[in-house]
């Protein structure tokens, strides 16, 4: 069983060359380097629609919507060819509640959502995500979610060094992840690569 790692503050970035220092962000967010503890629902682990034998998913327990209850998700690699299985998000995760599990999409089907670039519903890859939580509580920011977009997941910063590029956050009104606006994305990534992880150093 995989638990998302607690985001521990590191100082390794201080050793990085000045070329790695990013420009000041016009937006500041009150974020924290650690993950608050969530409570597991008083219910059996849900059965989702993933083929465990062939896909060998990563099991994730984390509070994606910020309500204090652990949600359950399966990380399945993005299907790069027709031989790989592709899943809707409601086949990959459920939300935790005190006595059970709640489906995503608020009872709707993924195809009913208007903009799948903002609210991804299909082929959502959670295998390489990290969470950054607001100090005041609420849903965490999700780094590294990949749903096929050109700016999703990570990007190559030269020399094979990958750095997170996308930021999403749970949208309760819709019942899925929502892509953050550019100012929020830059602020979250700046915090992550200044307080939590070492950024790539471009040569």
VOTORSE-688978 format. One record per residue: x, y, z of N, C-alpha, C, O, CB in turn; residue number from 0. Coordinates in nm, 3 decimals. Glycine has a CB too. Layout:
       n_u       n_v       n_w      ca_u      ca_v      ca_w       c_u       c_v       c_w       o_u       o_v       o_w      cb_u      cb_v      cb_w   num
         X         Y         Z         X         Y         Z         X         Y         Z         X         Y         Z         X         Y         Z   NUM
...
END
This chain:
       n_u       n_v       n_w      ca_u      ca_v      ca_w       c_u       c_v       c_w       o_u       o_v       o_w      cb_u      cb_v      cb_w   num
     0.085    -0.119     0.000     0.000     0.000     0.000     0.088     0.124     0.000     0.176     0.138     0.085    -0.096     0.001     0.123     0
     0.065     0.213    -0.094     0.145     0.334    -0.102     0.073     0.448    -0.034    -0.044     0.472    -0.060     0.177     0.369    -0.246     1
     0.143     0.518     0.054     0.093     0.641     0.110     0.176     0.754     0.050     0.298     0.741     0.038     0.099     0.641     0.267     2
     0.112     0.863     0.012     0.189     0.974    -0.041     0.289     1.019     0.063     0.253     1.036     0.179     0.096     1.090    -0.083     3
     0.415     1.040     0.025     0.516     1.077     0.124     0.487     1.212     0.184     0.441     1.305     0.117     0.654     1.077     0.061     4
     0.516     1.222     0.315     0.505     1.351     0.381     0.606     1.444     0.318     0.722     1.408     0.301     0.528     1.339     0.534     5
     0.563     1.562     0.285     0.649     1.656     0.215     0.741     1.725     0.316     0.701     1.818     0.385     0.566     1.759     0.136     6
     0.862     1.679     0.321     0.957     1.727     0.421     1.041     1.838     0.363     1.088     1.828     0.249     1.046     1.613     0.472     7
     1.059     1.945     0.440     1.139     2.058     0.395     1.284     2.016     0.380     1.339     1.951     0.469     1.127     2.175     0.492     8
     1.345     2.051     0.271     1.486     2.025     0.251     1.558     2.156     0.225     1.498     2.256     0.187     1.509     1.926     0.134     9
     1.690     2.153     0.248     1.769     2.273     0.224     1.868     2.250     0.111     1.958     2.330     0.086     1.844     2.315     0.351    10
     1.848     2.139     0.042     1.942     2.106    -0.065     1.941     2.211    -0.176     2.042     2.232    -0.244     1.909     1.971    -0.123    11
     1.827     2.277    -0.192     1.819     2.375    -0.301     1.915     2.490    -0.281     1.950     2.558    -0.378     1.678     2.429    -0.314    12
     1.958     2.513    -0.157     2.051     2.623    -0.130     2.186     2.598    -0.195     2.264     2.691    -0.217     2.067     2.642     0.020    13
     2.214     2.471    -0.224     2.341     2.437    -0.285     2.338     2.450    -0.435     2.441     2.437    -0.501     2.380     2.297    -0.246    14
     2.223     2.475    -0.488     2.208     2.482    -0.633     2.266     2.612    -0.685     2.271     2.712    -0.613     2.061     2.468    -0.673    15
     2.308     2.611    -0.809     2.368     2.730    -0.869     2.266     2.840    -0.883     2.146     2.812    -0.889     2.428     2.698    -1.005    16
     2.309     2.968    -0.888     2.217     3.080    -0.903     2.129     3.071    -1.026     2.021     3.129    -1.029     2.293     3.208    -0.907    17
     2.175     2.998    -1.127     2.096     2.986    -1.249     1.963     2.919    -1.223     1.870     2.932    -1.304     2.171     2.909    -1.353    18
     1.951     2.845    -1.109     1.827     2.775    -1.079     1.727     2.864    -1.008     1.610     2.826    -0.998     1.855     2.654    -0.996    19
     1.767     2.977    -0.959     1.677     3.063    -0.883     1.572     3.120    -0.976     1.604     3.174    -1.082     1.756     3.176    -0.813    20
     1.447     3.108    -0.936     1.338     3.155    -1.020     1.305     3.300    -0.986     1.335     3.348    -0.876     1.215     3.066    -1.003    21
     1.244     3.368    -1.081     1.205     3.506    -1.058     1.093     3.512    -0.954     1.019     3.415    -0.935     1.160     3.572    -1.190    22
     1.082     3.626    -0.887     0.980     3.642    -0.784     0.841     3.628    -0.843     0.813     3.677    -0.953     0.995     3.779    -0.714    23
     0.755     3.561    -0.768     0.618     3.541    -0.815     0.530     3.655    -0.765     0.544     3.698    -0.651     0.563     3.405    -0.767    24
     0.439     3.703    -0.851     0.350     3.811    -0.807     0.244     3.764    -0.710     0.171     3.846    -0.654     0.285     3.875    -0.927    25
     0.233     3.632    -0.690     0.129     3.578    -0.604     0.192     3.493    -0.494     0.275     3.407    -0.523     0.027     3.496    -0.686    26
     0.152     3.516    -0.368     0.203     3.437    -0.257     0.089     3.358    -0.195    -0.019     3.412    -0.172     0.269     3.528    -0.151    27
     0.114     3.231    -0.170     0.016     3.145    -0.107     0.072     3.095     0.025     0.192     3.068     0.036    -0.022     3.027    -0.199    28
    -0.013     3.083     0.125     0.029     3.031     0.255     0.021     2.879     0.249    -0.086     2.821     0.267    -0.061     3.087     0.371    29
     0.135     2.814     0.224     0.140     2.670     0.207     0.223     2.607     0.318     0.295     2.677     0.390     0.197     2.634     0.070    30
     0.214     2.477     0.331     0.288     2.405     0.434     0.363     2.290     0.369     0.316     2.233     0.271     0.193     2.355     0.545    31
     0.480     2.253     0.424     0.561     2.147     0.364     0.518     2.007     0.405     0.560     1.909     0.343     0.704     2.166     0.401    32
     0.434     1.995     0.507     0.392     1.863     0.553     0.246     1.838     0.517     0.171     1.930     0.485     0.413     1.850     0.705    33
     0.207     1.712     0.524     0.070     1.674     0.491    -0.007     1.643     0.618     0.038     1.561     0.698     0.068     1.552     0.396    34
    -0.122     1.707     0.640    -0.203     1.674     0.758    -0.254     1.530     0.751    -0.273     1.475     0.642    -0.321     1.771     0.771    35
    -0.275     1.471     0.867    -0.323     1.334     0.872    -0.472     1.327     0.838    -0.552     1.407     0.887    -0.298     1.273     1.011    36
    -0.508     1.232     0.753    -0.649     1.212     0.722    -0.700     1.085     0.790    -0.621     0.997     0.825    -0.671     1.204     0.569    37
    -0.830     1.076     0.809    -0.892     0.961     0.875    -0.949     0.866     0.771    -1.010     0.908     0.672    -1.003     1.008     0.973    38
    -0.929     0.737     0.794    -0.983     0.636     0.703    -1.131     0.613     0.731    -1.169     0.602     0.848    -0.904     0.504     0.714    39
    -1.214     0.604     0.629    -1.355     0.574     0.650    -1.375     0.438     0.716    -1.294     0.348     0.701    -1.430     0.579     0.517    40
    -1.484     0.427     0.788    -1.517     0.301     0.853    -1.589     0.211     0.752    -1.709     0.186     0.763    -1.606     0.324     0.979    41
    -1.513     0.163     0.655    -1.569     0.082     0.547    -1.458     0.003     0.481    -1.340     0.037     0.493    -1.642     0.171     0.443    42
    -1.495    -0.105     0.412    -1.397    -0.184     0.341    -1.341    -0.106     0.224    -1.403    -0.013     0.173    -1.460    -0.316     0.293    43
    -1.221    -0.145     0.182    -1.159    -0.082     0.067    -1.249    -0.100    -0.055    -1.295    -0.211    -0.081    -1.019    -0.140     0.040    44
    -1.275     0.008    -0.129    -1.366    -0.003    -0.243    -1.305    -0.084    -0.358    -1.183    -0.094    -0.371    -1.403     0.136    -0.294    45
    -1.392    -0.142    -0.438    -1.350    -0.213    -0.557    -1.372    -0.123    -0.678    -1.486    -0.086    -0.709    -1.425    -0.348    -0.572    46
    -1.264    -0.088    -0.744    -1.274    -0.002    -0.861    -1.254    -0.084    -0.989    -1.226    -0.204    -0.983    -1.169     0.113    -0.854    47
    -1.268    -0.018    -1.103    -1.271    -0.091    -1.230    -1.138    -0.117    -1.295    -1.132    -0.140    -1.416    -1.353    -0.018    -1.324    48
    -1.029    -0.114    -1.218    -0.896    -0.131    -1.276    -0.856    -0.279    -1.278    -0.884    -0.354    -1.185    -0.792    -0.049    -1.196    49
    -0.791    -0.318    -1.384    -0.739    -0.453    -1.398    -0.606    -0.463    -1.321    -0.501    -0.426    -1.373    -0.718    -0.491    -1.549    50
    -0.613    -0.512    -1.197    -0.494    -0.516    -1.111    -0.386    -0.607    -1.170    -0.268    -0.574    -1.162    -0.531    -0.564    -0.971    51
    -0.424    -0.718    -1.229    -0.327    -0.814    -1.278    -0.241    -0.757    -1.390    -0.121    -0.780    -1.395    -0.397    -0.939    -1.325    52
    -0.302    -0.681    -1.480    -0.229    -0.629    -1.596    -0.174    -0.488    -1.574    -0.066    -0.456    -1.622    -0.319    -0.629    -1.717    53
    -0.248    -0.405    -1.502    -0.206    -0.265    -1.486    -0.118    -0.242    -1.364    -0.045    -0.143    -1.358    -0.327    -0.178    -1.477    54
    -0.124    -0.331    -1.267    -0.044    -0.319    -1.144    -0.046    -0.176    -1.090     0.060    -0.112    -1.081     0.101    -0.364    -1.169    55
    -0.163    -0.125    -1.056    -0.175     0.016    -1.015    -0.108     0.045    -0.881    -0.090    -0.045    -0.798    -0.322     0.055    -1.007    56
    -0.072     0.169    -0.861    -0.023     0.218    -0.734    -0.142     0.261    -0.650    -0.221     0.344    -0.695     0.078     0.336    -0.753    57
    -0.156     0.207    -0.530    -0.267     0.244    -0.443    -0.229     0.368    -0.362    -0.122     0.373    -0.301    -0.304     0.127    -0.350    58
    -0.317     0.466    -0.362    -0.290     0.594    -0.297    -0.402     0.626    -0.199    -0.520     0.621    -0.235    -0.276     0.707    -0.401    59
    -0.367     0.658    -0.077    -0.462     0.707     0.021    -0.419     0.848     0.060    -0.312     0.868     0.117    -0.468     0.613     0.148    60
    -0.501     0.945     0.029    -0.469     1.085     0.058    -0.598     1.166     0.057    -0.698     1.125    -0.002    -0.368     1.142    -0.045    61
    -0.596     1.279     0.123    -0.714     1.365     0.131    -0.711     1.464     0.015    -0.658     1.574     0.028    -0.720     1.440     0.268    62
    -0.768     1.424    -0.098    -0.764     1.509    -0.216    -0.859     1.628    -0.209    -0.830     1.732    -0.267    -0.795     1.427    -0.337    63
    -0.972     1.614    -0.140    -1.068     1.725    -0.136    -1.063     1.805    -0.007    -1.142     1.898     0.011    -1.207     1.671    -0.156    64
    -0.973     1.771     0.083    -0.949     1.855     0.200    -1.056     1.851     0.307    -1.071     1.947     0.382    -0.932     1.993     0.158    65
    -1.133     1.742     0.315    -1.238     1.734     0.416    -1.195     1.656     0.541    -1.275     1.638     0.633    -1.360     1.670     0.357    66
    -1.070     1.612     0.544    -1.018     1.541     0.660    -1.027     1.390     0.649    -0.970     1.320     0.732    -1.091     1.584     0.780    67
    -1.096     1.338     0.548    -1.111     1.195     0.528    -1.021     1.149     0.414    -1.008     1.217     0.312    -1.259     1.158     0.499    68
    -0.959     1.033     0.432    -0.871     0.979     0.329    -0.953     0.933     0.209    -1.052     0.862     0.224    -0.787     0.862     0.384    69
    -0.912     0.975     0.093    -0.971     0.927    -0.031    -0.885     0.813    -0.084    -0.770     0.796    -0.041    -0.983     1.042    -0.136    70
    -0.939     0.736    -0.175    -0.869     0.619    -0.226    -0.858     0.632    -0.378    -0.958     0.651    -0.447    -0.941     0.486    -0.186    71
    -0.735     0.620    -0.429    -0.712     0.634    -0.572    -0.614     0.530    -0.621    -0.534     0.477    -0.543    -0.661     0.774    -0.606    72
    -0.621     0.500    -0.749    -0.529     0.407    -0.813    -0.449     0.481    -0.919    -0.507     0.541    -1.010    -0.605     0.287    -0.873    73
    -0.319     0.474    -0.908    -0.233     0.535    -1.008    -0.204     0.437    -1.120    -0.138     0.335    -1.099    -0.103     0.584    -0.944    74
    -0.254     0.467    -1.238    -0.233     0.383    -1.356    -0.163     0.467    -1.462    -0.209     0.578    -1.492    -0.369     0.325    -1.410    75
    -0.053     0.419    -1.520     0.019     0.498    -1.620    -0.071     0.539    -1.737    -0.161     0.466    -1.777     0.137     0.419    -1.673    76
    -0.044     0.657    -1.789    -0.119     0.708    -1.904    -0.102     0.613    -2.021     0.010     0.573    -2.053    -0.072     0.851    -1.942    77
    -0.212     0.575    -2.087    -0.202     0.479    -2.199    -0.138     0.543    -2.322    -0.194     0.634    -2.384    -0.341     0.425    -2.236    78
    -0.020     0.495    -2.355     0.054     0.550    -2.468     0.024     0.476    -2.598     0.065     0.521    -2.706     0.202     0.546    -2.440    79
    -0.045     0.363    -2.590    -0.081     0.289    -2.710    -0.209     0.211    -2.683    -0.258     0.208    -2.570     0.034     0.194    -2.754    80
    -0.262     0.148    -2.786    -0.390     0.079    -2.776    -0.383    -0.049    -2.693    -0.487    -0.105    -2.658    -0.442     0.048    -2.914    81
    -0.263    -0.095    -2.663    -0.249    -0.215    -2.582    -0.260    -0.187    -2.432    -0.267    -0.279    -2.351    -0.116    -0.281    -2.611    82
    -0.261    -0.059    -2.396    -0.271    -0.021    -2.256    -0.415     0.017    -2.223    -0.484     0.079    -2.305    -0.175     0.096    -2.224    83
    -0.461    -0.020    -2.106    -0.597     0.011    -2.066    -0.614     0.159    -2.036    -0.522     0.224    -1.985    -0.637    -0.071    -1.944    84
    -0.731     0.212    -2.068    -0.764     0.352    -2.040    -0.888     0.355    -1.951    -0.982     0.279    -1.973    -0.788     0.433    -2.173    85
    -0.888     0.443    -1.851    -0.996     0.445    -1.753    -1.051     0.586    -1.733    -0.980     0.685    -1.746    -0.947     0.390    -1.621    86
    -1.180     0.591    -1.702    -1.241     0.714    -1.654    -1.197     0.736    -1.509    -1.161     0.641    -1.440    -1.398     0.708    -1.666    87
    -1.200     0.861    -1.463    -1.157     0.891    -1.327    -1.243     0.820    -1.224    -1.193     0.784    -1.117    -1.160     1.041    -1.303    88
    -1.371     0.798    -1.254    -1.456     0.730    -1.156    -1.424     0.581    -1.145    -1.477     0.513    -1.057    -1.601     0.748    -1.192    89
    -1.338     0.530    -1.233    -1.287     0.394    -1.220    -1.155     0.391    -1.144    -1.104     0.284    -1.111    -1.270     0.330    -1.358    90
    -1.100     0.509    -1.117    -0.968     0.519    -1.055    -0.971     0.570    -0.912    -0.874     0.551    -0.839    -0.881     0.608    -1.137    91
    -1.080     0.635    -0.870    -1.079     0.691    -0.735    -1.219     0.710    -0.680    -1.316     0.722    -0.755    -1.005     0.822    -0.733    92
    -1.227     0.714    -0.547    -1.349     0.747    -0.474    -1.309     0.837    -0.357    -1.194     0.838    -0.315    -1.423     0.618    -0.423    93
    -1.406     0.913    -0.306    -1.382     1.004    -0.196    -1.425     0.941    -0.064    -1.531     0.878    -0.056    -1.455     1.136    -0.219    94
    -1.343     0.959     0.038    -1.374     0.903     0.168    -1.476     0.985     0.245    -1.475     1.108     0.239    -1.249     0.889     0.249    95
    -1.564     0.917     0.316    -1.663     0.978     0.405    -1.663     0.899     0.535    -1.604     0.791     0.540    -1.806     0.981     0.340    96
    -1.728     0.950     0.641    -1.721     0.881     0.770    -1.758     0.733     0.763    -1.694     0.651     0.830    -1.810     0.949     0.867    97
    -1.859     0.697     0.686    -1.907     0.559     0.685    -1.897     0.490     0.549    -1.959     0.386     0.527    -2.048     0.555     0.730    98
    -1.820     0.547     0.460    -1.811     0.481     0.331    -1.740     0.564     0.227    -1.656     0.648     0.259    -1.948     0.446     0.282    99
    -1.775     0.541     0.100    -1.706     0.604    -0.012    -1.805     0.672    -0.105    -1.915     0.623    -0.127    -1.624     0.500    -0.089   100
    -1.764     0.785    -0.157    -1.848     0.864    -0.246    -1.785     0.869    -0.385    -1.665     0.893    -0.396    -1.869     1.008    -0.190   101
    -1.862     0.845    -0.491    -1.804     0.851    -0.626    -1.770     0.994    -0.666    -1.828     1.090    -0.614    -1.900     0.790    -0.727   102
    -1.677     1.007    -0.758    -1.642     1.138    -0.811    -1.749     1.184    -0.911    -1.843     1.109    -0.940    -1.502     1.135    -0.879   103
    -1.734     1.304    -0.962    -1.825     1.366    -1.060    -1.961     1.401    -1.001    -2.052     1.438    -1.076    -1.844     1.272    -1.177   104
    -1.978     1.391    -0.870    -2.104     1.430    -0.804    -2.226     1.361    -0.867    -2.330     1.422    -0.887    -2.123     1.580    -0.811   105
    -2.210     1.234    -0.896    -2.322     1.157    -0.949    -2.341     1.166    -1.099    -2.431     1.102    -1.154    -2.446     1.201    -0.883   106
    -2.258     1.245    -1.167    -2.269     1.257    -1.312    -2.170     1.164    -1.380    -2.095     1.092    -1.314    -2.245     1.402    -1.357   107
    -2.172     1.165    -1.511    -2.073     1.094    -1.591    -1.968     1.193    -1.638    -1.997     1.311    -1.660    -2.141     1.023    -1.711   108
    -1.845     1.145    -1.655    -1.737     1.234    -1.694    -1.761     1.308    -1.823    -1.723     1.424    -1.837    -1.611     1.159    -1.705   109
    -1.825     1.242    -1.919    -1.847     1.306    -2.049    -1.946     1.422    -2.041    -1.956     1.501    -2.135    -1.898     1.203    -2.149   110
    -2.018     1.435    -1.929    -2.114     1.545    -1.914    -2.047     1.677    -1.878    -2.111     1.782    -1.886    -2.215     1.510    -1.808   111
    -1.921     1.675    -1.839    -1.851     1.799    -1.804    -1.819     1.878    -1.931    -1.801     1.821    -2.039    -1.721     1.768    -1.725   112
    -1.813     2.009    -1.916    -1.800     2.096    -2.033    -1.660     2.101    -2.091    -1.643     2.085    -2.212    -1.843     2.233    -1.997   113
    -1.560     2.122    -2.007    -1.425     2.147    -2.055    -1.329     2.045    -1.994    -1.292     2.056    -1.877    -1.380     2.291    -2.021   114
    -1.290     1.947    -2.073    -1.206     1.839    -2.022    -1.060     1.880    -2.010    -0.981     1.807    -1.950    -1.217     1.718    -2.111   115
    -1.023     1.996    -2.065    -0.888     2.047    -2.043    -0.875     2.106    -1.903    -0.769     2.097    -1.841    -0.853     2.154    -2.150   116
    -0.982     2.166    -1.853    -0.981     2.224    -1.719    -1.016     2.118    -1.614    -0.953     2.112    -1.508    -1.080     2.342    -1.710   117
    -1.116     2.036    -1.644    -1.159     1.930    -1.551    -1.133     1.794    -1.616    -1.222     1.742    -1.683    -1.311     1.946    -1.513   118
    -1.017     1.735    -1.601    -0.988     1.607    -1.666    -1.074     1.494    -1.608    -1.096     1.488    -1.487    -0.840     1.572    -1.650   119
    -1.122     1.407    -1.694    -1.209     1.298    -1.651    -1.164     1.162    -1.703    -1.206     1.059    -1.650    -1.350     1.325    -1.696   120
    -1.080     1.159    -1.804    -1.045     1.034    -1.872    -0.894     1.023    -1.884    -0.826     1.121    -1.912    -1.111     1.027    -2.011   121
    -0.841     0.903    -1.862    -0.697     0.875    -1.872    -0.618     0.970    -1.781    -0.524     1.036    -1.826    -0.650     0.889    -2.018   122
    -0.656     0.977    -1.656    -0.589     1.063    -1.559    -0.481     0.982    -1.487    -0.510     0.887    -1.415    -0.692     1.123    -1.455   123
    -0.357     1.021    -1.507    -0.241     0.949    -1.452    -0.199     1.016    -1.320    -0.154     1.130    -1.319    -0.122     0.947    -1.554   124
    -0.214     0.942    -1.209    -0.178     0.991    -1.077    -0.053     0.924    -1.021    -0.025     0.933    -0.902    -0.293     0.971    -0.981   125
     0.022     0.857    -1.107     0.133     0.775    -1.058     0.251     0.856    -1.006     0.330     0.804    -0.927     0.180     0.684    -1.167   126
     0.265     0.980    -1.046     0.384     1.058    -1.008     0.346     1.193    -0.951     0.407     1.295    -0.984     0.476     1.077    -1.130   127
     0.244     1.194    -0.864     0.197     1.321    -0.810     0.259     1.351    -0.674     0.304     1.261    -0.604     0.045     1.320    -0.799   128
     0.259     1.478    -0.638     0.293     1.524    -0.504     0.186     1.624    -0.461     0.130     1.695    -0.545     0.437     1.589    -0.499   129
     0.158     1.628    -0.333     0.056     1.718    -0.280     0.119     1.826    -0.195     0.211     1.800    -0.117    -0.048     1.640    -0.198   130
     0.069     1.948    -0.211     0.111     2.061    -0.128    -0.015     2.120    -0.066    -0.107     2.160    -0.138     0.190     2.169    -0.212   131
    -0.019     2.126     0.068    -0.140     2.167     0.139    -0.136     2.312     0.182    -0.031     2.363     0.220    -0.161     2.079     0.260   132
    -0.251     2.381     0.176    -0.260     2.518     0.228    -0.252     2.516     0.381    -0.299     2.422     0.444    -0.392     2.586     0.182   133
    -0.193     2.618     0.439    -0.183     2.625     0.585    -0.320     2.638     0.651    -0.341     2.589     0.761    -0.095     2.742     0.626   134
    -0.413     2.704     0.584    -0.544     2.727     0.643    -0.639     2.610     0.624    -0.755     2.618     0.663    -0.606     2.851     0.585   135
    -0.590     2.501     0.565    -0.675     2.385     0.541    -0.737     2.388     0.402    -0.715     2.481     0.324    -0.783     2.378     0.646   136
    -0.813     2.286     0.373    -0.876     2.276     0.242    -0.801     2.181     0.151    -0.703     2.119     0.191    -0.885     2.412     0.177   137
    -0.849     2.170     0.029    -0.793     2.076    -0.067    -0.648     2.110    -0.101    -0.614     2.228    -0.115    -0.877     2.074    -0.194   138
    -0.564     2.009    -0.115    -0.424     2.035    -0.152    -0.410     2.065    -0.301    -0.500     2.037    -0.380    -0.336     1.915    -0.115   139
    -0.297     2.121    -0.335    -0.261     2.138    -0.475    -0.191     2.010    -0.520    -0.105     1.957    -0.450    -0.169     2.264    -0.496   140
    -0.229     1.961    -0.638    -0.177     1.835    -0.691    -0.078     1.865    -0.802    -0.115     1.919    -0.906    -0.292     1.744    -0.742   141
     0.047     1.830    -0.780     0.152     1.851    -0.879     0.174     1.722    -0.957     0.177     1.613    -0.899     0.284     1.899    -0.811   142
     0.190     1.734    -1.086     0.229     1.620    -1.167     0.117     1.536    -1.224     0.144     1.436    -1.291     0.313     1.535    -1.088   143
    -0.008     1.573    -1.200    -0.119     1.500    -1.262    -0.105     1.510    -1.414    -0.081     1.618    -1.468    -0.258     1.556    -1.215   144
    -0.120     1.396    -1.481    -0.107     1.395    -1.627    -0.233     1.339    -1.692    -0.275     1.227    -1.662     0.017     1.313    -1.670   145
    -0.293     1.417    -1.779    -0.413     1.373    -1.849    -0.401     1.395    -1.999    -0.501     1.405    -2.069    -0.535     1.446    -1.796   146
    -0.278     1.402    -2.049    -0.255     1.411    -2.192    -0.232     1.551    -2.244    -0.197     1.568    -2.361    -0.368     1.353    -2.262   147
    -0.250     1.653    -2.159    -0.229     1.790    -2.203    -0.082     1.822    -2.227     0.005     1.761    -2.165    -0.285     1.886    -2.103   148
    -0.055     1.917    -2.316     0.084     1.949    -2.350     0.161     2.006    -2.232     0.284     1.997    -2.228     0.087     2.048    -2.464   149
     0.090     2.064    -2.135     0.158     2.122    -2.019     0.131     2.042    -1.892     0.156     2.091    -1.782     0.114     2.266    -1.999   150
     0.081     1.920    -1.905     0.054     1.835    -1.789     0.180     1.764    -1.742     0.280     1.755    -1.814    -0.054     1.733    -1.822   151
     0.174     1.714    -1.619     0.280     1.629    -1.567     0.409     1.702    -1.539     0.409     1.802    -1.466     0.307     1.519    -1.663   152
     0.518     1.654    -1.596     0.650     1.714    -1.576     0.706     1.759    -1.710     0.654     1.725    -1.816     0.746     1.615    -1.506   153
     0.814     1.836    -1.704     0.882     1.876    -1.826     1.032     1.856    -1.808     1.084     1.862    -1.697     0.850     2.023    -1.863   154
     1.099     1.832    -1.920     1.243     1.810    -1.918     1.314     1.945    -1.911     1.297     2.031    -1.997     1.289     1.730    -2.044   155
     1.393     1.961    -1.804     1.464     2.087    -1.783     1.608     2.079    -1.832     1.693     2.155    -1.786     1.461     2.124    -1.635   156
     1.637     1.988    -1.924     1.770     1.961    -1.979     1.841     1.855    -1.897     1.816     1.839    -1.778     1.854     2.090    -1.985   157
     1.930     1.784    -1.962     2.009     1.677    -1.900     1.923     1.569    -1.836     1.967     1.503    -1.742     2.102     1.736    -1.797   158
     1.801     1.551    -1.887     1.715     1.445    -1.836     1.651     1.475    -1.702     1.587     1.387    -1.644     1.791     1.321    -1.825   159
     1.667     1.594    -1.651     1.608     1.631    -1.521     1.463     1.675    -1.542     1.435     1.769    -1.616     1.691     1.745    -1.453   160
     1.372     1.605    -1.474     1.229     1.634    -1.487     1.181     1.721    -1.371     1.219     1.699    -1.256     1.148     1.503    -1.492   161
     1.100     1.820    -1.402     1.046     1.910    -1.301     0.895     1.923    -1.320     0.847     1.931    -1.433     1.115     2.050    -1.309   162
     0.821     1.925    -1.209     0.676     1.936    -1.218     0.636     2.061    -1.294     0.696     2.168    -1.279     0.613     1.936    -1.078   163
     0.532     2.046    -1.376     0.489     2.156    -1.461     0.342     2.192    -1.442     0.304     2.308    -1.463     0.514     2.123    -1.604   164
     0.259     2.095    -1.402     0.115     2.121    -1.390     0.072     2.121    -1.243     0.132     2.054    -1.159     0.036     2.015    -1.467   165
    -0.033     2.198    -1.214    -0.091     2.206    -1.080    -0.243     2.199    -1.094    -0.303     2.274    -1.170    -0.047     2.337    -1.005   166
    -0.303     2.108    -1.019    -0.448     2.093    -1.015    -0.494     2.103    -0.870    -0.413     2.096    -0.777    -0.493     1.958    -1.078   167
    -0.625     2.118    -0.853    -0.683     2.119    -0.718    -0.827     2.068    -0.728    -0.896     2.092    -0.828    -0.679     2.263    -0.655   168
    -0.872     1.997    -0.624    -1.005     1.940    -0.628    -1.112     2.048    -0.631    -1.106     2.145    -0.557    -1.027     1.848    -0.509   169
    -1.211     2.030    -0.719    -1.323     2.122    -0.733    -1.449     2.051    -0.684    -1.504     1.968    -0.756    -1.339     2.171    -0.882   170
    -1.494     2.084    -0.562    -1.610     2.018    -0.504    -1.736     2.038    -0.588    -1.822     1.950    -0.594    -1.634     2.068    -0.364   171
    -1.748     2.155    -0.651    -1.869     2.186    -0.727    -1.886     2.093    -0.847    -1.998     2.067    -0.890    -1.866     2.332    -0.774   172
    -1.775     2.044    -0.900    -1.779     1.958    -1.018    -1.751     1.812    -0.983    -1.799     1.720    -1.050    -1.678     2.007    -1.122   173
    -1.673     1.791    -0.878    -1.642     1.656    -0.836    -1.525     1.593    -0.908    -1.522     1.473    -0.930    -1.759     1.571    -0.855   174
    -1.428     1.676    -0.943    -1.305     1.626    -1.005    -1.196     1.730    -0.987    -1.218     1.835    -0.927    -1.327     1.595    -1.156   175
    -1.077     1.701    -1.039    -0.967     1.796    -1.031    -0.988     1.910    -1.131    -1.043     1.890    -1.240    -0.831     1.725    -1.058   176
    -0.944     2.028    -1.092    -0.953     2.145    -1.180    -0.812     2.201    -1.199    -0.737     2.218    -1.103    -1.048     2.253    -1.121   177
    -0.778     2.230    -1.324    -0.647     2.288    -1.353    -0.640     2.430    -1.296    -0.731     2.510    -1.316    -0.621     2.289    -1.506   178
    -0.532     2.460    -1.225    -0.515     2.592    -1.163    -0.480     2.697    -1.267    -0.424     2.665    -1.372    -0.408     2.587    -1.056   179
    -0.514     2.822    -1.238    -0.477     2.931    -1.328    -0.326     2.951    -1.322    -0.258     2.896    -1.235    -0.552     3.062    -1.291   180
    -0.274     3.029    -1.415    -0.130     3.044    -1.430    -0.064     3.105    -1.307     0.043     3.061    -1.267    -0.099     3.128    -1.552   181
    -0.126     3.206    -1.246    -0.067     3.270    -1.128    -0.057     3.171    -1.012     0.044     3.167    -0.941    -0.150     3.393    -1.087   182
    -0.162     3.092    -0.992    -0.160     2.991    -0.885    -0.056     2.885    -0.914     0.019     2.844    -0.826    -0.298     2.927    -0.867   183
    -0.052     2.839    -1.038     0.046     2.736    -1.077     0.189     2.783    -1.047     0.268     2.709    -0.989     0.032     2.701    -1.227   184
     0.220     2.904    -1.087     0.355     2.955    -1.066     0.387     2.970    -0.918     0.498     2.939    -0.875     0.372     3.089    -1.136   185
     0.290     3.015    -0.839     0.313     3.033    -0.696     0.336     2.900    -0.625     0.424     2.889    -0.541     0.194     3.106    -0.633   186
     0.256     2.799    -0.660     0.270     2.667    -0.597     0.403     2.603    -0.635     0.472     2.549    -0.549     0.152     2.576    -0.637   187
     0.438     2.608    -0.763     0.563     2.548    -0.806     0.683     2.622    -0.749     0.784     2.560    -0.716     0.571     2.546    -0.958   188
     0.672     2.752    -0.736     0.782     2.828    -0.676     0.801     2.786    -0.531     0.914     2.767    -0.486     0.756     2.981    -0.685   189
     0.692     2.772    -0.458     0.703     2.727    -0.319     0.763     2.586    -0.312     0.853     2.561    -0.232     0.564     2.729    -0.251   190
     0.713     2.496    -0.396     0.759     2.357    -0.393     0.909     2.349    -0.417     0.979     2.274    -0.348     0.686     2.274    -0.497   191
     0.959     2.425    -0.514     1.101     2.418    -0.549     1.188     2.515    -0.470     1.307     2.530    -0.498     1.118     2.445    -0.696   192
     1.129     2.581    -0.371     1.211     2.661    -0.281     1.208     2.607    -0.139     1.300     2.633    -0.061     1.164     2.805    -0.283   193
     1.103     2.531    -0.103     1.088     2.485     0.034     1.084     2.333     0.048     1.100     2.282     0.159     0.965     2.542     0.093   194
     1.064     2.260    -0.060     1.042     2.116    -0.048     1.141     2.035    -0.131     1.202     1.941    -0.080     0.901     2.082    -0.090   195
     1.157     2.069    -0.256     1.242     1.989    -0.344     1.345     2.077    -0.413     1.329     2.199    -0.426     1.158     1.914    -0.447   196
     1.449     2.013    -0.457     1.557     2.084    -0.529     1.518     2.100    -0.676     1.483     2.002    -0.741     1.693     2.006    -0.516   197
     1.523     2.221    -0.727     1.491     2.239    -0.870     1.603     2.191    -0.960     1.717     2.175    -0.915     1.461     2.385    -0.900   198
     1.571     2.167    -1.085     1.673     2.132    -1.181     1.764     2.251    -1.206     1.718     2.365    -1.205     1.610     2.083    -1.313   199
     1.890     2.225    -1.228     1.986     2.332    -1.259     2.019     2.326    -1.408     2.078     2.229    -1.456     2.117     2.318    -1.173   200
     1.979     2.427    -1.478     2.010     2.431    -1.620     2.157     2.467    -1.640     2.212     2.553    -1.572     1.918     2.533    -1.692   201
     2.218     2.399    -1.735     2.360     2.423    -1.762     2.376     2.543    -1.855     2.488     2.579    -1.889     2.425     2.298    -1.824   202
END
